[in-house]
Every structure is written in structure tokens, then in C-alpha cells.
Amino acid sequence: MHVPLAVTVLTVALPVTMVVAISIGAVDVPLGDVWGIVWHHVTGAGAPPADPALDQIVWTFRTPRVVLAAVVGAGLAVTGAVLQTVVSNPLADPTVLGFSYGATLGAVLVITLGGGAALAGLGVSAAAFLGALAAGALVFALGQRLAPTRLVLAGVAVGYVFLSATSFVQLRATPTELRTVMFWMLGSVAGAQWDQLPTVTAVVGVTTALLALFGRRLNLLLAGDESATALGVDVNRLRALLLVLSALLTGTVIAVAGGIGFVGLMIPHLVRLTTGADHRRLLPLTALLGSVYLVLVDLLSRTLARPGELPLGILTALLGAPFFLWLLRRNKGLD
């Protein structure tokens, strides 16, 4: 597919998908009413909604949820695209490299031990962010002595350490805490609030823009460390910076949405298969497709099991695991 066509299709598909997702739920809202309510709140134009209950459903509950799903999908997808290049491994994503497990441990500690003095004043979001940074720092510290392709092995090892610690903390949790922990670990945007969106949107937007500026140097990494060095790239410094930015992006989105796997694995490969591997176009397209994908997955999560809903991680795993197995078969010779 030509890049301009792909950009056009995804740019149109994202707002359309978001409006459709807002309209569907326990109470279905006509698309025209959804557009009118959102337009009124965003621009101040048009008449106020005649039904306050409908206004609350659309603007207070569904719109922030759908927007958060789009932002989180973009962040996870972009992180996966960058990590796959940084570690020279097509199977890399935030979960495989342990970033997600670090964020999960931080959040679970606050949920279960938040009353402790050591965690006083530290919220779930801040703890998840610090956990992802800690995992990223540990993976990079171990990986400095390893070939780039083996950073994934270091990430898997670090991830299991954090996962074991999380399991130990869960054993000490009360039944109420455990239910909260389990739902958070599997991922959800059900509790999205408007006051969450400015920070996470700013971090995802700014970090994605910064990573896009490194598009040319990411392309050089694809040619190998020796070639990149010969062309004037400080490979170690670049790799460290990209890992830090990836940890920041992962920690921020997981802090507000919990553990959601496979988005960072699937979406970059789908974009590469259609438009190529040039990061200057890969990263923006990956962000757009990741947004559309997670908005649709969230829509499924709240419609498949009405009146309840499924955690996002269950559906992303159900969709992503077959793709992961296909990718393994496609890369049989991977070291």
C-alpha cells in the first residue's frame, strides 16, 4: 500500500472508529447525537444536549475511555516498533523486555501495601512508571555486555524476576485487593477520567514525536552496529536513549491502563508488511493503527459479555498469540 493512501485511510478510520465506539454500549446512542455532544463540548458550538443523562453517558463516561484507549494503543505500538529495532529482534515488545512486568510490580505494591510508610503519597500511576523505568535500567545494564539480539533474553529474565515478585505480593493481598490487582494486571480503560488524559496524551505525543526524529538513525541500526558506527552514529548512546524513551512511554500508558500485551508486537509488523520498514513513516503509521486497534478491542471488551466486560489483556492475548506463533515460524533462523 502506498504511504499517502495508508496515512489517509488511518487518519479517517481513527475518528470514525472512535465515534462508533462511543455510540455503542449498554445504552446505544445514535451517531448523530454522539457527534453533536462531542462537538458541543469541544468547541462550545451548537445547542447543549437536551438529555442530561445522554450527555453524561457520552461525554463523562465513554469519550474519555475511548480517547484513553486510542492513546494507550498508540503508545504501546510505537514502543514495540522502536524496541524491535533497538534489540534487532522482531519478537521484542514491552512485555517481552520486562518493562510491562516492572510497571505491574510497582502498581501492585501500591494497591496492596499503599498504607505503608514507604509508599505514602505514591499513587498507582507513579509506581507503575517507576517500575517500568527500573526494569528498563536493569535490562540495559545487563544488555551492555550482550549482543543486541540477546537483549531480549535479558528482558525475559528480568521480566520473570519482576513477575515472581508480583506473585509474592499477591499472596499477601486481601480478597478485595486481589480482585483489583487481577483486573488491573489484565488491562482496562474502564476507569478513564478526563483529568488523566492531559498527562498521558502529552507524554505519548511528545515521546512519539521525539522517536520519529530518530527515524533516520533507527534505519541505520537496521543495517547493523558496524554500519551505523561507520556512518557516524554513537550506537551505545543511541540505544540507551531509545531504551529510556521506551521505558517512559511504556510506564506512562501501563500506569493508566494496566498490563496489555501483544499490541507492541503485532501492530509494527502489520505496518511493515504493508508500507515497509522506514521508521520515518513506520512510527506515525504504527501510532495510528495502534490507536484504531485498541479502540476496537475495547469496544469488544464491553460488548461481548454484556452487562459485564472483559479485561483488555484477555482479548489482546487471544488475538496476539496466534500472530506471535506465526512470527516465530516466519523467523525460524532468529538467533
Buried (B, 14 or more C-beta within 10 A) or exposed (E): EEBEEBBEBBEEBBEEBBBBBBBBBEEEBEBEBBBBBBEBBEEEEEEEBEEEEBBEBBBEBBBBBBBBBBBBBBBBBBBBBBBBBBBBBBBBBBBBBBBBBBBBBBBBBBBBBBEEEEBEEBEBBBBBBBBBBBBBBBBBEBBEEBEBEBBBBBBBEBBEBBBEBBEEBBEEBEEEBBEBBBBBBBBBBBBBEEEBBEEBBEBBBEBBEBBBEBBEBBBBBBEEBEEBEEEEBEBEEBBBBBBBBBBBBBBBBBBBBBBBBBBBBBBBBBBBEBBEBBBBBBBBBBBBBBBBBBBBBBBBBBBEEEEEBBBBBBBBBEBBEEBBEEBEEEEEEEE
